[in-house]
């Protein structure tokens, strides 16, 4: 299973991308290019909405900067001519979704699909789902550790290191104490409300796996449901608290 972080834009990035399409000519050119099924020149894009080539270039560059289009130089039809090749535009594979608060239903679907495809003869569907969630979290934690090389992580530094992923995945972490994080948003809502034992268990397994992969000492992911919030809280592991806190000093 791929351990790369989710490539979907975060909520702020998605809002920025969508806001680029608020301008009428820009939105119409983007629709024209998506429907063309091929790379489109500036002249073609300009003609599709009845504006000048110069103004079209401005709007097209905005769409490129937003990650909605990509540009390259190519001769339309594949016929080489003397002189500079024209710039052409085509849609990217980006899928822009804006949810406020953030939702990650595609992550839950990926974990469940992986569980179905890899379920062992010695485990049931629920066990496979928990394993899949733990493995994905651990792989993400290991990748983050390889990238940042943070050294030994006790509770305080460990939770700080976790906040990047928690923000990225929409958990909205809030530091209640130096060694405790409350997660204000459930990325899997409202599905968690329909099957709390399964979804909350996978959520806990995912975050436990991340802590393990990142090698955070003295912190555990525990189920502590609160209305309107994530069912998981990150806090001290009582058995390791004294040793782990000493590492932060």
N, C-alpha and C positions, 0 to 999 in steps of 0.2 A: 504494500500500500504506500502511496506517495506521502512522504512526510513533509512536503513543502507547505508553508502557510497558505491559508486561503487567499486566492488572488483577487477576490471580489473587492472593489473599492470600499473603503470605510464610508460611514454615513456622510461625513463632511465632504469627502471626495465625490460621492455620488450626487450630493446636492449641488456641488459646483458644476458637475457635468450636465446635470439636468437644467441648471440655470442658463447654461450656454444656449440651450435650445429655446429659450423664451423669446428670442428675436425672430420675427416671422420669416424673413428671407433665409436666415440661417437654418431654421427648422425645415423649411421647404426644400432647400438644397440637400440637406442631410437625408430627407425622405427620398428625393430623386436619386441620390447616389446609392442608397440601400436597395432601391428597386431596380437599378440599372443592371445588376448582375455582372458588372465589369468595371474596370478602372475608368474614371470620368475626368476629362480635362477641365481646366478653369473656364474655358470658353463655353463648354457644354453646361457646366453648372450655372454660369451666369445667365445663359440663355433660358435655362429652365425656370428661372424666376423673374427674368426681365430686368436685370441690373447690369452695371458695367463690370468689365473683367477685373478692374482694380478693386472695386468694392467686394466682388465675389472672392478675390484672393484674401482680403482681410477676414471675411467670415469663415472661409475654409481653413485658414490658419488657426482661428479660434477653436474650430472643431477638432483640429489635429492636437492642439495644446490640451484640450479636454480629454483626449484619449478616445474620441468617438470615430475619428478618421485617421488613416495613415496616408502618407504621401511619398511618392517616388517619381523619378524621371523615366518616361517610357514613351515610345512612339505608338500611338493608337493603331491597332490593326497589325502591329508587328513589322511594319514596313519602315526600314531605316531610311532616313532622309539626311541631307546635308544640314549642318547646324545643330544647335542645342535641342535636345529632346524636351518636349513639353512636360510640365509637372502634372501628374495625374493623382486622383484621390479615390480611395476605396474604404469601405467600413472596416473597422477592427472587429475582433471577436468579443469586445467588452460587453458585458451584460450589466446594465445599470438598474439597481433596485434601491429605492429609498423607503426605509421603514423607521418610523420614530415612535417608540424606542426601537433600537436595532433588533432584528430577528435573524437567526441563522438556521432556518429550516433545512437548507441544502446541506449543511454539515451533518445534521441529524440523519437526513436521508442517506448520505454517504456512509455514515457509520453503520446504519441498519443494513444497507446493501452489502457492505463488506462482511458483516456478520453472517448474512445469508449465504454468501459465496464461500466463506471459510469455516462454516460451522463444522466442528469435529464430531466424531461418533460418540465421544465421551462427554458432550455438553449439549444442553438444550438451547433453544433460541435466545432466551434471556441471558444465559451465561455467555453465549457467543457475542451478544450485543455489548455486555459489560467489558468483555475482553477487547473487542474492537475499539471501544471508546478509550480504554486505558492505553492501548497500544498507540493510538493516534496522539493522545496527549503526551505520552512518553517520547515519541518521535519528535514532536514539536519542541519539547523541553530540551532534548539532546541537541537539536539543531540550534536552538537559542544559546545553549551553553558553548557549543563549538564556535558560534559567531562572536559572542561577547567575552568568552573566557573570564568569568567573574571571580574565579578562585573559590575559596570556601564560603558558603552562604549560610549564615544563621538566619533566624526569623526576620529581623528587621530588613537586612539587605536582601534576603530572599524574596520577601513580599514586594519590595521595590522592583526587583528584577521581574517579578510576575506581572506587574501592572501593565506592561506593554502589551502582552498577549491578551490580558483581560479587557483592556480598552479596545484592542483590535477586534475582538469577538463580541463586543457589545455588552459586557457584563456590568459596566459602570461601577468600577470598584471605588469604595470609600474607606479610608483608613479610620477605623474606630479607635484603635490604640496602636502603638508602634508595632505590635505583633499580631494584629487582628484586622482582617479585611472583610467587610460586608459587601456583597455584590447586589447592587440596587436593581439590576435588570436581569430578567431571565431571557436569554437569546432564543429559547425553545418554546416560549409562550405563544399561543395557548395550547399547544400540543401537550405540554407538561401537565396541564390541568386534566386532560383526557386520560392520560396514562401515567400518573405521578410516580408510581413505583418503578416503572421501566425508565421513563425519561429522566427523572431526578437521579436514579441510580446510575444511568449512563453519564449524566452531567458530573456527578461526584467522581466516577471512575476516570473521566476525561481530565479533570483538574488534578486528581491524585496522580495520574500518569505524568502530567506536566511537572508537578513538583518533584517527582522521582527522576524524570529525565534531566531536569535542571539542577538536580542534586541540592535541593533546599533542605536543610536540617532543621528539626524542631518545629515544623509546620505541617499540618494535615488539613485535608479537605473534609469537612464534616457536614452532614445534613442538619440544617437548622432553618426550616421553612418559615418564612414570614409573608403575610399577605402582600401581593404586588411586587415581591422581590424574588431573586434567585433562591433556590432551595439550599444552596451550598454556601458555607462560610469557610474562609481560610483562617486558621488560628493555631495557637500553640499546641504542640504535641506534648502532653504532660510528662510522658516518660523520657523525652529528650530535652525538655525545656532548659534545665540548668546548663547542660553541656553546650547546647546550641546558642544560648544567649551569651555565653562566655566567648564564642567565636566572633561576636559583633563588637566586643570591647577592644 
